[in-house]
């Protein structure tokens, strides 16, 4: 069927270097691969004229990619960690809107010079939902870093939004003005144990 070229299949059978590529169809499009140098490459039918995929660093974990079945599929997160806070903030400020953008994940094997031996083979398509950022706690003389993430869902429907760090009474009253369910959350965040009502 030749969906995967014969030379890539042969390379996968032996000892090989695998290149995993991520393309987000923003304006302009984002092209990243999980490696340390920039690589000229293309996905057939998506960017046939070729482009440069920016090295995003070593991939520490591959999220499980699921297809959309009966309208359900988990979302996945692609993360970039260890980013300098100033650089990360500049990146976030310069990002184009991602919600609803098509995301392609592809792969191919690399030769001894770390160059693709074929066009990128698309293996999964999703839809970008939202970006996230977090800053792990540091100790002593450690430098603070940012972890940036992109949440992607299978299919063409985004179903999730970024989680709020604290769901406050103001948030709840914006949805339901007479609901006092979250009135004690500010005390919880300070470590105070509120007295909860007892219902008979």
C-alpha positions as CSV (number, residue, x, y, z in Angstrom):
1,X,0.0,0.0,0.0
2,X,3.1,2.2,0.3
3,X,1.5,4.6,2.8
4,X,4.9,4.4,4.6
5,X,7.8,4.5,2.1
6,X,9.8,1.3,1.8
7,X,13.1,3.0,2.9
8,X,11.4,4.3,6.1
9,X,10.0,0.8,6.8
10,X,13.4,-0.7,6.4
11,X,15.0,2.0,8.6
12,X,12.3,1.3,11.3
13,X,13.2,-2.3,11.3
14,X,16.8,-1.6,12.4
15,X,18.6,0.8,14.7
16,X,17.2,4.3,13.8
17,X,16.8,7.9,14.8
18,X,13.1,8.8,14.9
19,X,11.9,12.3,14.1
20,X,8.5,13.4,15.5
21,X,7.1,16.6,13.9
22,X,4.3,18.9,15.1
23,X,2.5,21.4,12.8
24,X,-0.1,23.9,14.1
25,X,-2.1,25.7,11.4
26,X,-2.1,29.1,13.0
27,X,-1.3,32.3,11.0
28,X,1.7,32.0,10.5
29,X,1.9,28.2,11.0
30,X,4.0,26.8,13.8
31,X,6.5,24.0,12.8
32,X,8.3,22.2,15.6
33,X,10.1,18.9,15.8
34,X,11.4,17.2,18.8
35,X,15.2,17.6,18.4
36,X,17.9,20.1,18.9
37,X,18.6,21.7,15.5
38,X,16.3,23.1,12.8
39,X,15.4,20.8,9.9
40,X,14.0,21.6,6.5
41,X,11.1,19.2,5.9
42,X,7.5,19.0,4.6
43,X,4.3,17.1,5.1
44,X,2.8,16.0,1.7
45,X,-0.4,17.8,1.0
46,X,0.0,20.2,3.9
47,X,3.2,22.2,3.2
48,X,4.4,20.6,-0.1
49,X,6.8,23.4,-0.8
50,X,8.7,22.6,2.4
51,X,9.5,24.7,5.4
52,X,11.9,24.7,8.4
53,X,10.8,22.8,11.5
54,X,12.3,24.4,14.6
55,X,14.1,22.2,17.1
56,X,12.0,22.1,20.3
57,X,14.4,20.1,22.4
58,X,14.5,16.4,23.4
59,X,11.2,14.7,23.7
60,X,10.8,13.3,27.2
61,X,7.4,11.7,26.9
62,X,5.1,10.9,24.0
63,X,1.4,11.6,24.8
64,X,-1.0,8.8,23.8
65,X,-2.7,9.8,20.6
66,X,-6.3,8.5,20.3
67,X,-8.7,8.8,17.3
68,X,-12.2,10.1,17.6
69,X,-14.6,7.2,18.3
70,X,-18.3,7.7,18.8
71,X,-17.7,11.4,19.5
72,X,-15.3,10.8,22.4
73,X,-11.5,11.0,22.7
74,X,-9.2,12.3,25.3
75,X,-7.3,15.5,24.8
76,X,-3.5,15.4,24.8
77,X,-0.9,17.9,25.9
78,X,2.3,18.8,24.1
79,X,4.7,20.5,26.5
80,X,7.9,22.5,26.3
81,X,9.6,22.8,29.6
82,X,12.7,24.5,31.0
83,X,11.9,27.8,29.2
84,X,13.4,31.0,30.6
85,X,10.5,33.1,32.0
86,X,11.4,36.2,29.9
87,X,11.6,34.1,26.8
88,X,8.4,32.3,27.7
89,X,6.4,35.5,28.3
90,X,7.6,36.9,25.0
91,X,6.5,33.6,23.3
92,X,3.1,33.8,24.8
93,X,2.7,37.5,23.9
94,X,3.6,36.7,20.3
95,X,1.5,33.6,19.8
96,X,-1.4,33.9,17.3
97,X,-4.8,32.5,18.4
98,X,-4.6,28.7,18.5
99,X,-8.2,27.7,19.3
100,X,-9.7,25.7,16.4
101,X,-6.4,25.4,14.5
102,X,-5.6,22.1,12.8
103,X,-2.7,20.2,14.4
104,X,-0.8,17.5,12.5
105,X,1.6,15.1,14.1
106,X,4.0,13.2,11.7
107,X,7.1,11.2,11.8
108,X,9.9,9.9,9.7
109,X,13.4,8.4,10.3
110,X,16.5,10.4,10.2
111,X,19.8,9.6,8.5
112,X,23.3,9.7,10.1
113,X,23.3,13.5,9.5
114,X,20.0,13.9,11.4
115,X,18.1,14.8,8.2
116,X,14.7,13.2,7.2
117,X,15.0,10.3,4.7
118,X,11.5,11.1,3.4
119,X,8.7,13.6,3.6
120,X,7.0,13.7,7.0
121,X,4.4,10.9,7.2
122,X,1.2,12.3,8.9
123,X,0.0,9.9,11.6
124,X,-2.6,12.0,13.6
125,X,-4.7,15.1,13.2
126,X,-6.3,17.0,16.0
127,X,-7.7,20.5,16.8
128,X,-5.9,22.9,19.1
129,X,-7.9,23.9,22.2
130,X,-5.8,26.2,24.4
131,X,-2.4,26.9,25.6
132,X,-1.3,26.7,29.3
133,X,1.7,27.8,31.3
134,X,3.0,26.8,34.7
135,X,6.1,27.6,36.8
136,X,7.4,24.8,39.0
137,X,8.6,25.7,42.5
138,X,12.3,26.4,42.8
139,X,14.7,25.9,45.7
140,X,17.9,27.6,46.8
141,X,19.9,29.0,43.9
142,X,17.8,27.3,41.1
143,X,16.6,29.5,38.4
144,X,12.8,29.8,37.7
145,X,11.5,28.2,34.5
146,X,8.3,28.0,32.6
147,X,6.5,25.0,31.2
148,X,4.3,25.8,28.2
149,X,1.7,23.4,26.9
150,X,-0.7,23.1,24.0
151,X,-3.9,21.1,24.6
152,X,-5.2,19.3,21.5
153,X,-8.3,17.2,21.0
154,X,-9.0,14.6,18.4
155,X,-11.5,15.4,15.6
156,X,-12.7,18.9,14.8
157,X,-14.5,20.0,18.0
158,X,-12.7,21.7,21.0
159,X,-14.4,20.6,24.2
160,X,-12.2,21.9,26.9
161,X,-11.0,25.2,28.2
162,X,-8.0,26.1,30.5
163,X,-8.6,25.1,34.1
164,X,-8.9,28.1,36.5
165,X,-6.4,28.1,39.3
166,X,-9.2,28.9,41.9
167,X,-12.9,28.8,41.3
168,X,-14.0,31.7,43.4
169,X,-17.4,33.0,44.6
170,X,-17.2,35.7,42.0
171,X,-16.8,33.1,39.2
172,X,-19.8,31.1,40.5
173,X,-22.0,34.2,41.0
174,X,-21.3,35.2,37.4
175,X,-22.9,32.0,36.3
176,X,-25.6,31.8,39.1
177,X,-26.1,35.0,41.1
178,X,-28.0,33.3,44.0
179,X,-25.6,30.4,44.4
180,X,-23.4,30.6,47.5
181,X,-21.7,27.2,47.0
182,X,-18.2,28.8,46.5
183,X,-18.5,31.5,49.2
184,X,-15.9,29.8,51.4
185,X,-13.2,29.0,48.7
186,X,-11.1,32.1,49.6
187,X,-10.8,30.8,53.2
188,X,-9.8,27.4,51.9
189,X,-7.0,28.9,49.8
190,X,-5.6,30.5,53.0
191,X,-5.7,27.1,54.8
192,X,-8.7,28.0,57.0
193,X,-11.2,25.2,57.5
194,X,-14.7,26.7,57.1
195,X,-17.7,25.5,59.0
196,X,-19.8,23.7,56.4
197,X,-23.6,23.7,56.7
198,X,-25.4,20.6,57.9
199,X,-28.4,19.5,56.0
200,X,-31.1,17.3,57.6
